[in-house]
């Protein structure tokens, strides 16, 4: 009846990341009847922070099958069964994308154990997999690996089936069989007219006041995701009932959508953009000296009163930027806060670490290199234009950077050539200095994803 699934991936978005591991448990409504698990070669490097979390590195998956090689087998394990997962939309979106790439049409009813747990077992402090399992007395022997997390989800689902006295699961399955439900006050033609392109969108109330601003690579698909109810932050009937209209601005590129969204939120202060109004996630690299005198580092979220060396908009961007510096300046990953596992330094064992973590390399010699790495953060950055797609076919977009600092963004005709800084500046609307926007630019430059960059 049920296929209970967990996956590990190279990142958080199905459109740009791939699966590295999958585990499936069959459940007949009474007990687990069978299980399947395999590592998967994602065809790309696995980010360091993902390896730090899951323990899965590229060496482990390079001999594993690609998803296309096992797509039919995985399909057989899922076909005809209700899909069950913790935060089901995440796992479902990745698998559906992988199946699409393999030429397999897959669509099934799904259940989310997060949403079910909130209704069947209300009042818990947290419904994350680890905390929920702990509150139910369920142990997870292999946390952040597909097999361990899928088994824990199966045991949680077992509890939910036994405690479901009001038919919550049956109601959820019935809802899943229906079409997507739009907000009651939103004209269907407005939704149908939305573009499948990058930009910023606005939800308006009955008085034409903006109540939410969002950004997307694909505006229509992103908004459909809001209304499907899979996203936990949209489990609120009040915002759905307040949406009367949707407007949008095309931006061409994803980076400009990120920048413009941030600027619009601070210009309009919409009531439902609570996360960015009151708390903006930032990640920074911090330094400190240990009791032996070695300069050490860590990547952590930025909190009030702390002064990081440099900031980024995501943990992954900060982690990857720091890894590159650690390799460039031959620093110890353990002293740099990048090896979280206990025990000896992996790099020292392989010979790529000079041994500061073991006291082999002197404090003076090691700290000199560590300080050079820190100093490189503050070197005057390049002046450049980041070029991308425009709002229409004949147009190009650009984001302008001067000495490492964000200047503004704009658009120009594809037939024109960007040859120097002043030419580029003529097409740009200069933006206000904004630390959040600078963090977005820092994060993008740490992982430009193949964007065309013209350095002046």
C-alpha positions in Angstrom: 0.0 0.0 0.0 2.7 2.5 1.0 6.3 3.3 -0.2 8.1 5.1 2.6 11.1 7.0 1.1 14.1 9.1 2.1 16.8 10.5 -0.2 20.1 12.3 0.2 21.0 14.9 -2.4 23.7 17.3 -3.5 21.6 20.3 -2.4 18.2 21.7 -1.6 16.5 22.3 -5.0 15.5 19.6 -7.5 16.0 21.9 -10.5 19.7 22.2 -9.9 20.8 19.3 -7.7 20.8 15.5 -7.9 20.1 12.4 -5.7 23.1 10.6 -4.1 21.2 7.9 -2.1 17.7 6.5 -1.8 16.0 4.1 0.6 12.4 2.7 0.2 10.5 0.7 2.8 7.3 -1.1 1.7 4.5 -1.0 4.4 1.2 -2.9 4.1 -0.7 -0.7 6.6 0.3 -3.1 9.4 4.0 -3.5 9.2 7.2 -3.2 7.0 7.2 -5.9 4.3 10.4 -5.2 2.3 13.1 -2.6 1.7 15.5 -1.3 -0.9 18.5 1.0 -0.7 21.3 2.2 -3.0 23.9 4.9 -3.4 23.5 6.9 -6.7 26.2 8.6 -8.7 24.9 12.2 -9.2 27.3 12.9 -12.0 28.9 15.9 -10.2 30.9 16.8 -7.1 29.2 16.7 -3.8 29.5 20.0 -1.9 31.7 19.8 1.2 29.0 20.9 3.6 26.8 18.1 2.3 29.6 15.6 3.0 30.0 17.0 6.4 26.3 16.5 7.1 25.7 13.0 5.6 29.2 11.5 5.3 28.6 10.8 1.6 31.5 11.9 -0.6 32.2 11.5 -4.3 34.6 8.6 -3.7 31.7 6.6 -2.2 29.4 7.2 -5.2 31.7 7.3 -8.2 31.2 3.5 -8.8 27.5 3.6 -8.0 24.9 3.6 -10.7 23.4 6.8 -12.2 19.7 7.3 -11.6 18.9 6.5 -15.2 20.5 3.1 -14.8 18.2 2.2 -11.9 15.2 4.3 -12.9 13.0 1.3 -13.9 13.9 -0.6 -10.7 13.1 2.4 -8.5 9.9 2.9 -10.4 8.8 -0.7 -9.8 9.4 -0.1 -6.0 7.2 3.0 -6.1 4.6 2.2 -8.7 1.0 1.7 -7.4 1.9 2.7 -3.9 1.1 5.8 -1.8 4.4 7.9 -1.5 5.2 8.7 2.1 8.1 10.8 3.3 9.1 13.3 6.0 8.7 16.7 4.3 7.3 14.7 1.3 7.5 17.6 -1.2 11.3 17.7 -1.0 11.8 13.9 -1.8 8.9 13.8 -4.3 10.2 16.8 -6.3 13.6 15.3 -6.7 12.3 11.8 -7.7 9.8 13.3 -10.1 12.6 15.4 -11.8 14.9 12.3 -12.0 12.1 10.2 -13.5 11.3 13.0 -16.0 15.0 13.1 -17.0 14.9 9.3 -17.5 11.8 9.6 -19.7 9.4 8.0 -17.1 6.0 9.6 -16.3 5.4 9.2 -12.5 2.6 10.7 -10.5 1.1 9.3 -7.4 -0.7 10.2 -4.2 1.6 11.3 -1.4 1.6 11.7 2.4 3.8 13.9 4.4 4.6 12.6 7.9 5.4 16.2 9.1 1.9 17.4 8.2 0.2 14.3 9.5 2.1 14.4 12.8 1.0 18.0 13.4 -2.6 16.9 13.1 -2.5 13.4 14.7 0.0 14.3 17.5 -0.5 18.0 18.1 1.4 20.1 20.6 5.0 18.9 20.1 7.8 21.4 20.3 9.3 20.2 17.0 8.2 18.1 14.1 11.7 17.7 12.6 12.6 14.1 12.0 15.1 13.8 14.8 13.1 15.6 17.4 9.8 13.8 16.4 11.5 10.4 16.5 13.0 11.2 19.9 9.6 12.3 21.3 8.1 8.9 20.2 11.0 6.9 21.6 12.2 5.9 18.1 16.0 5.6 17.7 17.7 6.6 14.4 21.0 4.6 14.2 22.2 6.1 10.9 21.0 9.7 11.0 21.2 11.8 7.7 21.6 8.6 5.7 18.7 7.5 3.5 18.3 4.0 5.1 18.3 5.3 8.7 16.0 8.2 8.1 13.6 6.2 5.9 13.3 3.5 8.6 12.7 6.2 11.2 10.0 7.7 9.0 8.4 4.2 8.6 8.3 3.7 12.3 6.8 7.2 12.8 4.2 6.4 10.1 3.4 3.2 12.0 2.6 5.2 15.1 0.5 7.7 13.1 -1.6 4.8 11.6 -2.3 3.4 15.1 -3.2 6.8 16.6 -5.2 8.1 13.6 -8.6 7.9 15.3 -10.2 10.6 13.2 -9.3 9.4 9.7 -6.8 12.1 9.1 -4.7 9.9 6.7 -7.8 8.9 4.7 -8.8 12.6 4.4 -5.3 13.6 3.3 -5.4 10.9 0.5 -8.8 12.1 -0.6 -7.5 15.7 -0.9 -4.5 14.5 -2.8 -6.7 13.1 -5.5 -8.2 16.5 -6.4 -6.9 19.3 -8.6 -4.8 22.1 -7.2 -7.0 24.6 -5.3 -6.4 28.2 -6.0 -7.0 30.9 -3.3 -10.7 31.6 -3.3 -10.5 35.2 -4.3 -8.0 34.8 -7.1 -9.3 34.8 -10.7 -8.2 31.6 -12.4 -7.3 33.5 -15.6 -4.7 35.6 -13.6 -3.0 32.4 -12.5 -3.2 30.9 -16.0 -1.6 34.1 -17.5 1.5 33.9 -15.2 4.8 33.4 -17.1 7.1 30.5 -16.7 10.2 32.8 -16.5 12.4 34.4 -13.9 11.2 37.4 -12.0 9.6 38.9 -8.9 5.9 38.4 -8.1 3.5 40.3 -5.8 0.4 39.0 -3.9 -2.2 41.8 -3.6 -5.2 41.9 -1.2 -8.7 43.2 -1.9 -7.5 46.8 -1.6 -4.6 46.3 -4.1 -2.0 46.4 -1.2 1.0 44.2 -1.6 1.0 41.6 1.2 3.8 39.3 -0.1 6.8 39.6 -2.5 8.6 36.5 -3.8 11.1 35.6 -6.5 11.4 32.6 -8.8 13.3 31.2 -11.7 9.9 30.0 -13.0 7.2 32.3 -11.6 4.2 30.2 -12.5 5.7 27.0 -11.1 6.8 28.6 -7.9 3.4 30.1 -7.3 1.8 26.7 -8.1 4.0 25.3 -5.3 2.7 27.8 -2.8 -0.9 26.9 -3.6 -0.4 23.1 -3.7 0.0 23.2 0.1 3.2 21.2 0.1 5.3 24.1 1.4 5.0 24.2 5.2 5.3 28.0 5.3 2.1 28.2 3.2 0.0 26.1 5.6 -1.9 29.2 6.6 -5.5 29.8 5.4 -5.4 33.5 6.2 -2.9 34.5 3.5 -4.7 32.3 0.9 -8.0 34.1 1.7 -6.4 37.5 1.4 -4.9 37.0 -2.1 -7.1 38.7 -4.7 -4.5 39.5 -7.4 -1.0 38.6 -8.6 1.3 40.9 -10.4 5.0 40.4 -11.5 8.1 41.9 -12.9 10.4 39.9 -15.2 14.1 40.0 -14.4 15.7 37.7 -16.9 18.3 36.3 -14.5 18.0 34.5 -11.2 20.6 36.8 -9.6 18.6 40.0 -10.5 15.4 38.3 -9.1 17.2 37.7 -5.8 18.5 41.3 -5.7 15.2 42.9 -6.8 13.1 40.8 -4.3 15.3 41.9 -1.4 15.0 45.6 -2.5 11.3 45.4 -3.0 10.7 43.8 0.4 12.5 46.7 2.1 10.7 49.2 0.0 7.2 47.8 0.6 7.5 45.9 3.9 4.7 43.4 3.0 3.0 41.9 6.1 3.7 38.3 5.1 7.4 38.6 4.3 8.1 38.0 8.0 11.4 36.2 7.6 13.2 39.0 5.7 11.4 41.8 7.6 12.6 40.7 11.0 15.3 38.1 10.5 17.6 37.7 7.5 19.7 34.6 7.4 23.4 35.3 7.2 26.4 33.0 7.5 29.9 34.1 8.4 33.4 32.9 8.8 34.8 33.6 12.3 38.3 33.4 13.7 39.7 32.7 17.2 42.9 31.6 18.9 43.0 28.3 20.8 44.9 27.8 24.0 47.9 26.5 22.1 48.1 29.8 20.1 46.9 28.4 16.8 44.5 30.6 14.7 41.3 28.6 14.3 38.1 29.2 12.3 34.4 28.2 12.1 31.5 28.8 9.8 28.4 29.8 11.7 25.2 31.8 11.5 25.6 35.5 12.1 23.9 36.6 15.4 23.5 40.0 17.0 26.7 41.3 18.4 29.1 39.1 16.5 31.6 40.3 13.9 32.4 37.8 11.2 35.3 38.1 8.8 33.0 37.9 5.8 29.3 37.1 5.3 27.2 35.1 2.8 23.5 34.5 2.3 23.7 30.7 2.7 25.7 28.2 4.8 26.7 26.3 1.6 28.2 29.4 0.0 30.2 30.3 3.1 31.4 26.7 3.5 32.5 26.3 -0.1 34.2 29.7 -0.2 36.1 28.8 2.9 37.1 25.4 1.6 38.7 27.0 -1.4 40.7 29.3 0.8 41.7 26.4 3.0 43.0 24.5 0.0 44.7 27.6 -1.5 46.6 28.5 1.7 47.1 24.8 2.8 45.4 25.2 6.1 44.3 22.4 8.3 40.6 21.4 7.8 40.2 20.4 11.4 41.5 23.8 12.7 39.5 25.5 10.1 36.2 24.1 11.4 35.5 22.1 8.2 36.1 18.6 9.6 33.3 18.1 12.1 33.9 14.4 12.8 35.9 13.6 15.9 39.3 11.9 15.7 42.4 12.6 13.8 42.5 15.1 10.9 41.7 13.2 7.7 44.0 15.5 5.7 46.9 14.9 8.0 46.5 11.2 7.6 46.6 11.6 3.8 49.6 13.9 3.9 47.8 17.1 2.7 47.8 18.8 6.1 51.1 20.1 7.6 50.2 18.9 11.1 49.2 22.0 13.0 46.3 19.9 14.4 48.9 17.5 15.9 51.3 20.2 17.1 53.8 19.1 14.3 53.8 22.4 12.5 54.8 25.5 14.6 52.3 28.1 15.7 54.3 30.9 14.0 54.5 29.1 10.6 50.9 28.0 10.5 49.4 31.3 11.8 51.3 33.2 9.1 49.5 31.3 6.4 46.2 31.5 8.2 46.5 35.3 8.4 47.3 35.5 4.7 44.0 33.6 4.1 42.2 36.2 6.2 43.9 39.1 4.5 42.8 37.8 1.1 39.2 38.4 2.2 39.8 42.1 2.2 41.8 42.5 -1.0 40.2 44.9 -3.4 37.8 42.9 -5.5 37.5 43.0 -9.3 35.3 45.3 -11.2 33.1 43.2 -13.4 29.8 42.7 -15.2 27.8 39.6 -14.6 25.8 39.0 -17.8 22.7 36.9 -18.1 19.4 36.4 -20.0 17.1 39.4 -20.4 13.4 39.9 -20.0 12.9 39.2 -23.7 14.9 37.4 -26.4 16.7 40.4 -27.8 17.8 41.6 -24.4 20.7 40.9 -22.0 20.8 41.6 -18.3 23.8 42.7 -16.3 24.8 43.1 -12.7 27.6 45.6 -12.2 30.4 45.2 -9.5 33.0 47.8 -8.8 36.1 46.7 -6.7 34.1 43.8 -5.3 31.1 46.0 -4.3 27.6 45.8 -5.8 26.7 48.9 -8.0 23.3 48.0 -9.6 21.6 46.0 -12.3 20.2 46.8 -15.7 19.4 45.6 -19.2 20.7 46.3 -22.7 20.2 45.2 -26.3 22.0 42.0 -27.2 23.5 43.7 -30.3 25.4 46.1 -28.0 28.9 45.1 -26.7 30.0 45.6 -23.1 33.7 46.5 -23.5 34.5 48.7 -20.5 33.2 49.7 -17.1 31.8 53.0 -18.1 29.8 51.5 -21.0 28.3 49.0 -18.6 27.5 51.7 -16.0 25.4 53.6 -18.5 22.9 50.7 -18.6 22.7 50.3 -14.9 20.3 51.8 -12.4 22.5 52.4 -9.3 21.1 50.7 -6.2 21.3 51.8 -2.6 24.1 50.3 -0.5 22.6 47.2 1.1 24.5 44.5 3.1 21.9 41.9 2.3 22.3 42.5 -1.5 26.1 42.4 -1.1 25.8 39.0 0.6 23.7 37.8 -2.3 26.4 38.9 -4.7 29.2 37.4 -2.6 27.3 34.1 -2.5 26.7 34.2 -6.3 30.4 34.9 -7.0 31.4 32.0 -4.8 29.3 29.8 -7.1 28.6 31.6 -10.4 27.0 28.5 -11.9 28.5 29.1 -15.4 27.4 32.7 -15.7 29.2 34.9 -18.2 31.4 37.3 -16.3 33.3 40.2 -17.9 36.2 41.5 -15.8 37.3 45.1 -16.4 
